[in-house]
Amino acid sequence: MTKSVTFKNRANKLAANLHLPEGFDENKKYPALVGIHPAGGVKEQTIGLYAEKLSQHGYVVLVYDSSHQGASEGEPRLLEDPSVRVEDARCAADFLTTLPYVDTERMGVYGICAGGGYTWSVAQTERRFKAVATVSGTPMGEAVRNQFGVVMPASELIKSLEFVRHQRTAEANGAEPMYVPFVPEKFEDINEQTPVMLREGYDYYRTTRGQHPNSKGRFLFTSLDKMTTFSVFDYLSDFLTQPLLIIAGSIADTKFWSEQAYELANGKKELFIVDGATHIAMYDIPEYVEQAVNKMADFFKVL
């Protein structure tokens, strides 16, 4: 059973879906999970698929469109602000604590792709999340600075920030916002040099496979001044002490992020590699999703 709900992050009302277990009884107490969607995604896509399946294992699962995105409020539209994304997850935890059927001492968090990166981030300081899981985790700030294993020199990043400077000034004076695609927008944009994640990202986000009208697959270009120096990994070793499950495909071109997070974490941890899976395959390919969900469902029994 799924209920449409809303909660707030400051002035923004966030659109959310609450996935309830089969045979749900509002007089009982349930462990609860917050799910954080990929960059450019919405709650009806992969994060919702995982939520539906996890709810079948007895969890109350809350997934939502992040501020400025999907069906949620927030201006400017399609802003990808890591600090806001992290606060969204805190506000989701706030909302869960208001539900009488949620055991507030048994709450966890999971995220997919960039949502996984934000999961690693929020769990460092949000102690209401007692267990943490990620699938194809990708930390957005680190990803800007290290693009598929290629470390970007600060001088190149500064050039982009200079462009942001001019664009912000232009928009403040009436220019149209500038948007950048997370994945190729047209099949013709793909060539031999296109990373597998982006190639398959096109197939997921731009075709009937995973396409949703609220998922634009783009972000506001001026988000870069918020993303460039955002760090997930700087304090992960010190503050992410909750039990941690990291899931990645064996041939994912982002697997090195999961491996790095695993190495940095000092608490109880497990790195679960799904043989034969790419980054995007973990989104919706049944044979890979079932492995991940079953592993997560068992892992969250620590709650």
C-alpha positions in Angstrom: 0.0 0.0 0.0 1.3 3.5 -0.9 0.1 6.8 0.5 0.8 10.2 -1.0 2.1 12.5 1.8 3.9 15.8 2.2 6.4 17.3 4.6 8.4 20.5 4.7 12.0 21.5 4.4 11.8 25.0 5.7 9.4 26.8 3.3 9.4 24.1 0.7 6.6 21.4 0.7 8.1 18.1 -0.4 6.0 15.6 -2.3 6.5 12.0 -0.9 5.2 8.5 -1.1 4.9 6.4 2.0 5.1 2.6 1.3 3.4 0.5 3.9 3.9 -3.2 4.6 1.3 -5.8 3.6 -1.2 -6.3 6.3 -0.3 -2.9 7.8 -1.8 -2.2 11.2 -1.6 1.4 12.4 -1.8 0.2 16.0 1.6 -1.6 15.6 5.1 -0.1 15.6 7.3 -0.6 12.5 10.9 0.0 11.6 11.1 2.7 9.0 13.5 3.7 6.2 14.1 7.0 4.3 15.1 6.6 0.6 17.1 9.2 -1.3 16.8 9.3 -5.1 19.5 9.8 -7.7 20.4 13.2 -9.1 17.8 14.0 -11.8 15.5 11.3 -10.5 12.1 11.3 -8.7 10.4 9.1 -6.2 8.5 7.1 -8.8 11.7 5.7 -10.4 14.3 3.4 -8.9 14.1 4.7 -5.4 10.4 3.9 -5.4 11.0 0.4 -6.8 13.3 -0.4 -3.9 10.8 1.2 -1.5 8.0 -1.0 -2.7 10.1 -4.1 -2.4 11.5 -3.2 1.0 8.0 -2.5 2.4 7.2 -6.1 1.5 9.8 -7.1 4.1 8.0 -5.3 6.8 9.4 -1.8 6.7 7.6 1.5 6.4 9.5 3.3 3.6 9.4 7.0 2.8 10.6 8.3 -0.5 10.3 11.9 -1.8 11.2 14.3 -4.5 14.0 16.5 -3.3 13.5 20.3 -2.9 13.5 22.2 -6.2 12.8 19.0 -8.1 10.0 16.7 -9.3 6.7 17.5 -7.7 8.2 19.2 -4.7 8.4 22.9 -4.2 11.4 25.1 -4.4 12.8 27.9 -6.6 14.9 28.0 -8.7 13.8 24.8 -10.3 16.2 21.8 -10.8 18.7 23.2 -8.3 21.1 20.5 -7.1 22.3 21.8 -3.8 24.0 19.1 -1.7 23.4 20.9 1.6 19.6 21.1 0.8 19.5 17.5 -0.3 21.0 16.4 3.0 18.6 18.6 4.9 15.7 17.0 3.0 16.7 13.7 4.4 16.7 15.1 7.9 13.3 16.5 7.4 12.1 13.1 6.1 13.3 11.7 9.5 11.4 14.5 11.2 8.3 13.5 9.4 8.6 9.8 10.3 8.8 10.7 13.9 5.4 12.2 13.8 3.8 8.9 12.6 2.4 6.9 15.6 3.1 3.6 13.9 6.9 4.3 13.3 9.4 3.0 15.9 11.6 6.1 16.1 14.4 4.1 17.6 14.5 1.8 14.5 15.0 4.2 11.5 17.4 3.7 8.7 18.4 5.4 5.5 19.3 4.2 2.0 20.2 5.9 -1.3 20.9 5.2 -4.9 23.6 6.9 -7.0 23.9 10.5 -5.9 21.2 9.6 -3.3 23.8 7.1 -2.0 26.4 9.9 -1.6 23.9 12.1 0.3 23.1 9.0 2.4 26.8 8.7 3.4 26.7 12.4 4.1 23.6 12.7 6.2 24.3 9.6 8.3 27.5 11.2 9.6 25.5 13.7 11.7 21.8 12.5 11.7 22.0 10.0 14.5 18.3 9.0 14.2 19.4 6.9 11.3 20.6 3.7 13.0 21.7 1.8 9.8 22.8 3.0 6.4 22.7 1.3 3.0 23.7 2.5 -0.5 23.4 1.2 -4.0 25.7 2.5 -6.8 26.7 5.3 -4.3 28.1 8.4 -5.9 29.2 11.4 -3.9 28.4 14.5 -5.9 31.1 16.9 -4.8 33.8 14.2 -5.2 32.3 13.3 -8.6 32.6 16.9 -9.8 36.3 16.9 -8.8 37.0 13.3 -10.1 35.0 12.5 -13.2 35.0 8.8 -13.7 38.5 8.4 -12.3 39.9 11.5 -14.0 41.0 14.0 -11.3 40.0 17.5 -12.5 42.7 20.2 -11.8 41.6 23.0 -9.6 42.4 25.4 -12.4 39.8 23.7 -14.6 37.2 23.7 -11.9 37.9 27.4 -11.3 37.2 28.1 -15.0 33.8 26.5 -14.6 33.2 28.6 -11.5 34.1 31.7 -13.4 31.4 30.7 -15.9 29.0 30.2 -13.1 29.9 33.7 -11.8 28.9 35.3 -15.2 25.8 33.1 -15.5 24.5 34.1 -12.0 25.0 37.7 -12.8 23.1 37.3 -16.1 20.2 35.5 -14.4 20.0 38.1 -11.6 19.5 40.6 -14.4 16.8 38.7 -16.2 18.5 36.1 -18.4 17.0 32.7 -18.7 18.4 29.9 -16.4 20.9 27.6 -17.9 20.5 23.8 -17.5 23.0 21.0 -17.9 21.9 17.3 -18.6 23.0 14.6 -16.1 22.8 12.1 -19.0 22.7 12.5 -22.8 19.4 14.0 -23.9 19.5 12.5 -27.4 20.7 9.1 -28.7 22.8 11.1 -31.2 24.8 12.6 -28.3 26.3 9.2 -27.5 29.6 8.1 -29.0 32.4 5.6 -28.3 33.8 7.9 -25.6 30.6 8.1 -23.6 31.0 6.3 -20.2 28.8 3.3 -19.7 27.0 5.0 -16.9 25.9 7.9 -19.1 25.1 5.6 -22.0 22.9 3.4 -19.9 21.6 6.6 -18.1 20.2 7.7 -21.4 18.4 4.3 -21.8 16.9 4.6 -18.3 16.0 8.2 -18.1 15.2 9.1 -21.7 13.2 6.0 -22.8 10.1 4.2 -21.6 12.4 2.0 -19.4 12.5 4.5 -16.6 11.2 7.8 -18.0 8.9 9.9 -15.8 7.4 13.4 -16.7 8.7 14.9 -13.4 12.3 13.6 -14.0 14.0 16.1 -16.2 17.5 14.6 -16.0 19.0 18.0 -15.9 20.3 20.5 -13.3 20.6 24.2 -12.9 24.1 25.1 -14.1 24.7 27.5 -11.3 24.4 24.5 -8.9 28.1 24.0 -9.6 29.1 26.7 -7.1 27.5 24.5 -4.4 28.6 21.1 -5.6 32.3 21.8 -6.4 33.7 21.9 -2.8 31.0 19.8 -1.2 32.7 16.8 0.5 31.2 13.5 1.6 34.4 11.7 2.4 36.3 14.3 4.6 34.8 13.2 7.9 33.2 9.9 7.0 35.9 7.9 8.9 35.1 9.8 12.1 31.4 10.2 12.0 29.7 7.5 10.0 29.8 4.9 12.8 26.4 3.2 12.2 26.3 -0.3 10.6 26.9 0.3 6.9 26.0 -1.8 3.8 27.5 -0.7 0.5 26.2 -2.4 -2.7 27.8 -1.9 -6.1 27.8 -3.7 -9.5 31.0 -5.6 -10.3 31.4 -3.7 -13.6 30.0 -0.4 -12.5 32.2 2.5 -13.6 31.4 4.2 -10.3 32.4 1.1 -8.1 35.5 2.9 -7.0 33.4 5.3 -5.0 31.8 2.4 -3.1 35.2 0.9 -2.5 36.5 4.2 -1.2 33.6 4.7 1.1 34.1 1.2 2.4 37.7 1.7 3.1 37.1 5.0 4.9 34.3 3.7 7.1 35.4 2.5 10.6 32.3 1.0 12.0 30.6 -2.3 11.2 30.5 -2.5 7.4 30.0 -4.7 4.4 30.8 -4.2 0.7 28.4 -6.4 -1.4 29.3 -6.7 -5.0 26.6 -7.8 -7.5 28.3 -9.9 -10.2 27.8 -8.7 -13.7 25.9 -5.5 -12.8 26.7 -2.0 -14.1 25.8 1.2 -12.2 22.4 1.7 -14.0 21.6 -2.0 -14.0 21.2 -1.8 -10.3 18.3 0.6 -10.8 15.7 -1.8 -12.3 17.1 -5.0 -13.8 15.2 -7.7 -11.8 18.0 -10.2 -11.2 20.2 -7.4 -9.7 17.5 -5.5 -7.8 16.3 -8.7 -6.1 19.9 -9.4 -4.9 20.2 -5.9 -3.5 16.8 -5.8 -1.9 17.2 -9.1 -0.2 20.6 -8.1 1.1 19.2 -4.8 2.4 16.1 -6.3 3.9 18.3 -8.7 5.9 20.8 -5.9 6.8 18.2 -3.6 8.1 17.2 -6.2 10.7 19.8 -4.6 12.8 17.2 -1.9 13.5 
